[in-house]
Amino acid sequence: MQRVFRVVETADLTPMDLAPTDRMIASVRRYGVLAPVWLEERVDEDGVVSLEIIDGNRRVNAARQAGVDRIPAIVFSQADPEAMAAMTLIANTLRTRNPVTEWQATERLGDLGHDAGQIMRMTGLTRASLETRLRPSTMHPDLRRAMLEGRIAVTVWERAGRLPPESQQRLADLLEERGGLRMADVDTERRLVEQEDAPRDDIEVPEVAEAPGTREQLAERLAELAAIARAAGMSEYDWSRMTTSAWRRDVGPGGSDADQPPLPGSES
């Protein structure tokens, strides 16, 4: 793999739809692009050479909006796909995320035969971070295609990817009908999901016996109540908060476990 420093024309580059901040545009207008963008030299089957942005989409967009025609770049040629994919993930992890670039780089490493463990070791990503970067692979194909074609913004596309499949299908239908999607459309679907997943208030809870019984019986009773709460849509976090609150309320201010009598059948 070879790399050279070059000054390139912004008109020769095709950045993704990632909006720079006003502050970034003002800085580029005043000082220019200080950190070189990363470009990969690609040659198609007809021998036509093009430059693909590996890192720096926001800087290119900022330069265009600031009226800067030429920017510094590090251009990689004869690049090793594996090394370029790993470098892309590492570079994006160290600065503002570009979900599209990261997804494509992660998929490229997978296509080259690397499993999740190997990618994590190469890039320093955690499993959760890796799964986040691979989420677009499971998205509705129409939404993914629309983003790559520039018909929906990256921010809209990324938030839509967090919704369940049925919500993504409705958004894909809306996209086909209107030719585009807004963040408000995604937020509407998100609110519908939250309403469907909200815990119900009409829960029939069986009566609790006056005597707690043995520790084992109490554990069984708690498991029954937990199953009812789970079926009603309560999260594990909310269940934990509720049981902790009930325990503290029963103990009272300043109380402790030592103030409570031992359960029958438990160790003293």
C-alpha positions as CSV (number, residue, x, y, z in Angstrom):
1,M,0.0,0.0,0.0
2,Q,1.3,3.4,-1.0
3,R,0.3,6.8,0.4
4,V,1.2,10.3,-0.8
5,F,0.2,13.8,0.3
6,R,-1.7,15.7,-2.3
7,V,-3.8,18.9,-2.7
8,V,-7.1,17.9,-4.4
9,E,-10.0,19.7,-5.9
10,T,-13.2,19.5,-3.7
11,A,-15.2,19.3,-7.0
12,D,-13.5,16.0,-7.7
13,L,-14.8,14.4,-4.5
14,T,-18.3,13.0,-3.7
15,P,-18.9,13.3,0.0
16,M,-21.7,11.6,1.9
17,D,-24.6,13.7,3.2
18,L,-23.0,14.5,6.6
19,A,-23.6,18.1,7.6
20,P,-20.8,20.0,9.2
21,T,-21.5,22.4,12.0
22,D,-21.6,26.2,11.5
23,R,-18.5,26.5,13.7
24,M,-16.7,24.0,11.5
25,I,-17.6,25.9,8.3
26,A,-16.5,29.2,9.8
27,S,-13.2,27.6,10.8
28,V,-12.6,26.2,7.4
29,R,-13.5,29.5,5.8
30,R,-10.9,31.3,7.9
31,Y,-8.1,28.7,8.2
32,G,-8.8,26.1,5.5
33,V,-8.9,22.4,6.1
34,L,-6.0,21.7,8.6
35,A,-6.3,17.9,9.0
36,P,-5.9,16.1,5.6
37,V,-8.8,14.0,4.5
38,W,-8.1,10.3,3.6
39,L,-8.8,9.2,0.1
40,E,-8.4,5.9,-1.7
41,E,-7.5,5.8,-5.3
42,R,-9.8,3.4,-7.2
43,V,-9.5,2.2,-10.7
44,D,-12.5,0.7,-12.4
45,E,-12.6,-2.0,-15.1
46,D,-12.3,0.7,-17.8
47,G,-9.1,2.1,-16.2
48,V,-10.9,5.3,-15.0
49,V,-9.3,6.6,-11.8
50,S,-11.5,8.1,-9.0
51,L,-10.9,9.2,-5.5
52,E,-13.2,7.7,-2.7
53,I,-13.4,9.4,0.6
54,I,-12.3,7.1,3.4
55,D,-12.3,9.7,6.2
56,G,-13.3,13.4,6.0
57,N,-16.8,13.7,4.6
58,R,-17.7,16.5,6.9
59,R,-14.5,18.4,6.1
60,V,-15.2,18.1,2.4
61,N,-18.7,19.4,2.8
62,A,-17.5,22.2,5.1
63,A,-14.9,23.2,2.4
64,R,-17.6,23.3,-0.3
65,Q,-19.9,25.5,1.8
66,A,-17.0,27.7,2.8
67,G,-16.0,28.2,-0.8
68,V,-12.7,26.4,-0.4
69,D,-11.8,24.8,-3.8
70,R,-8.7,22.8,-2.8
71,I,-7.9,20.8,0.4
72,P,-5.1,18.6,1.6
73,A,-5.4,14.9,1.4
74,I,-3.5,11.7,2.0
75,V,-4.2,9.5,-1.0
76,F,-3.8,5.7,-0.6
77,S,-3.1,3.6,-3.7
78,Q,-2.7,-0.1,-4.2
79,A,-4.4,-0.3,-0.9
80,D,-4.9,-3.5,1.1
81,P,-8.7,-3.7,1.6
82,E,-8.2,-5.3,5.1
83,A,-5.9,-2.6,6.3
84,M,-8.0,0.2,4.8
85,A,-11.2,-1.1,6.5
86,A,-9.4,-1.4,9.9
87,M,-7.9,2.1,9.6
88,T,-11.3,3.5,8.7
89,L,-13.0,2.0,11.8
90,I,-10.1,3.2,14.0
91,A,-10.2,6.8,12.6
92,N,-13.9,7.1,12.9
93,T,-13.8,5.9,16.5
94,L,-11.3,8.6,17.4
95,R,-13.5,11.5,16.1
96,T,-17.2,12.2,15.2
97,R,-18.8,9.0,14.0
98,N,-19.7,8.4,10.4
99,P,-22.1,5.4,10.7
100,V,-22.2,4.7,6.9
101,T,-18.4,4.6,6.5
102,E,-18.1,2.5,9.7
103,W,-20.7,0.0,8.5
104,Q,-19.1,-0.4,5.1
105,A,-15.7,-0.9,6.6
106,T,-17.0,-3.4,9.1
107,E,-18.8,-5.4,6.4
108,R,-15.6,-5.3,4.3
109,L,-13.6,-6.9,7.1
110,G,-16.4,-9.6,7.4
111,D,-16.3,-10.2,3.7
112,L,-12.5,-10.7,4.0
113,G,-13.2,-13.6,6.4
114,H,-12.7,-11.9,9.8
115,D,-15.1,-12.9,12.6
116,A,-16.3,-10.6,15.3
117,G,-13.5,-11.4,17.7
118,Q,-10.8,-10.7,15.1
119,I,-12.4,-7.4,14.1
120,M,-12.6,-6.4,17.8
121,R,-8.9,-7.2,18.3
122,M,-7.9,-5.3,15.1
123,T,-9.8,-2.2,15.9
124,G,-10.2,-2.1,19.6
125,L,-14.0,-2.0,19.4
126,T,-16.2,-3.6,22.1
127,R,-18.8,-6.1,21.1
128,A,-21.6,-3.6,21.7
129,S,-19.8,-1.0,19.5
130,L,-19.3,-3.6,16.8
131,E,-23.0,-4.6,16.8
132,T,-24.0,-1.0,16.5
133,R,-21.8,-0.5,13.4
134,L,-23.3,-3.7,11.9
135,R,-26.9,-2.7,12.5
136,P,-27.4,-1.3,9.0
137,S,-26.9,-4.8,7.6
138,T,-30.2,-5.9,9.1
139,M,-32.1,-2.7,8.0
140,H,-34.9,-2.7,5.4
141,P,-33.1,-2.8,2.0
142,D,-35.2,0.1,0.6
143,L,-34.1,2.4,3.4
144,R,-30.5,1.4,3.1
145,R,-30.6,2.0,-0.7
146,A,-32.3,5.3,-0.3
147,M,-29.6,6.5,2.0
148,L,-26.8,5.4,-0.3
149,E,-28.6,7.2,-3.2
150,G,-28.9,10.4,-1.1
151,R,-32.7,10.3,-1.0
152,I,-32.8,10.4,2.9
153,A,-30.3,11.9,5.3
154,V,-27.8,9.8,7.2
155,T,-29.2,10.9,10.5
156,V,-32.8,9.9,9.5
157,W,-31.5,6.6,8.2
158,E,-29.5,5.8,11.3
159,R,-32.4,6.5,13.7
160,A,-34.8,4.4,11.5
161,G,-32.4,1.5,11.9
162,R,-33.1,1.4,15.6
163,L,-36.8,0.6,15.0
164,P,-38.4,-2.9,14.7
165,P,-38.9,-4.5,11.2
166,E,-42.6,-3.6,11.0
167,S,-41.9,0.1,11.7
168,Q,-39.1,0.0,9.0
169,Q,-41.6,-1.5,6.6
170,R,-44.1,1.3,7.1
171,L,-41.3,3.8,6.6
172,A,-40.2,2.1,3.4
173,D,-43.8,2.3,2.2
174,L,-43.9,6.0,3.0
175,L,-40.6,6.5,1.3
176,E,-42.0,4.9,-1.9
177,E,-45.1,7.0,-1.7
178,R,-43.4,10.3,-1.1
179,G,-39.9,9.8,-2.4
180,G,-38.3,10.9,0.8
181,L,-38.4,10.6,4.6
182,R,-38.2,13.2,7.4
183,M,-37.0,12.8,10.9
184,A,-40.6,13.6,12.0
185,D,-41.7,10.4,10.2
186,V,-39.2,8.3,12.1
187,D,-40.2,10.0,15.4
188,T,-43.8,9.2,14.8
189,E,-43.0,5.5,14.3
190,R,-40.8,5.6,17.5
191,R,-43.7,6.9,19.5
192,L,-46.0,4.2,18.2
193,V,-43.4,1.6,19.3
194,E,-43.2,3.2,22.7
195,Q,-47.0,3.1,23.1
196,E,-47.1,-0.5,22.2
197,D,-44.3,-1.4,24.6
198,A,-45.6,0.7,27.5
199,P,-46.5,-1.3,30.6
200,R,-50.2,-1.9,31.0
201,D,-52.1,-0.7,34.0
202,D,-54.9,-3.3,33.8
203,I,-52.8,-6.1,35.3
204,E,-54.5,-8.8,37.4
205,V,-52.1,-9.6,40.2
206,P,-53.0,-12.6,42.4
207,E,-53.4,-12.0,46.2
208,V,-50.3,-12.3,48.3
209,A,-50.5,-14.7,51.3
210,E,-50.2,-13.0,54.7
211,A,-47.4,-15.3,55.8
212,P,-44.3,-15.2,53.5
213,G,-43.6,-18.9,53.9
214,T,-40.1,-20.3,53.5
215,R,-37.4,-18.5,51.5
216,E,-37.9,-20.9,48.6
217,Q,-41.7,-20.2,48.6
218,L,-41.0,-16.5,48.6
219,A,-38.6,-16.9,45.7
220,E,-41.2,-18.7,43.7
221,R,-43.8,-16.0,44.5
222,L,-41.4,-13.3,43.3
223,A,-40.7,-15.2,40.1
224,E,-44.4,-15.4,39.5
225,L,-44.8,-11.6,40.0
226,A,-41.7,-11.0,37.8
227,A,-43.3,-13.0,35.0
228,I,-46.5,-11.0,35.3
229,A,-44.6,-7.8,35.1
230,R,-42.5,-9.0,32.1
231,A,-45.7,-10.0,30.2
232,A,-47.1,-6.5,30.9
233,G,-44.2,-4.9,29.2
234,M,-42.2,-3.8,32.3
235,S,-38.4,-3.7,31.7
236,E,-35.9,-5.4,34.0
237,Y,-34.6,-2.0,35.1
238,D,-38.1,-0.8,36.1
239,W,-38.8,-4.1,38.0
240,S,-35.5,-3.7,39.9
241,R,-36.4,-0.1,40.8
242,M,-39.9,-1.2,42.0
243,T,-38.7,-4.1,44.1
244,T,-35.9,-2.0,45.7
245,S,-38.3,0.8,46.5
246,A,-40.7,-1.7,48.1
247,W,-37.9,-3.2,50.2
248,R,-36.7,0.2,51.4
249,R,-40.3,1.3,52.1
250,D,-40.9,-1.8,54.2
251,V,-37.6,-1.5,56.1
252,G,-38.3,2.2,56.9
253,P,-35.9,5.2,57.2
254,G,-32.6,4.2,58.8
255,G,-33.5,0.5,58.8
256,S,-31.3,-2.3,57.8
257,D,-31.5,-6.0,56.9
258,A,-30.6,-6.8,60.5
259,D,-33.9,-5.2,61.7
260,Q,-35.9,-7.8,59.8
261,P,-36.8,-11.2,61.3
262,P,-35.3,-14.2,59.5
263,L,-37.6,-16.1,57.1
264,P,-38.7,-19.5,58.3
265,G,-36.5,-22.1,56.9
266,S,-33.6,-19.7,56.3
267,E,-30.2,-19.8,57.9
268,S,-30.0,-17.7,61.1
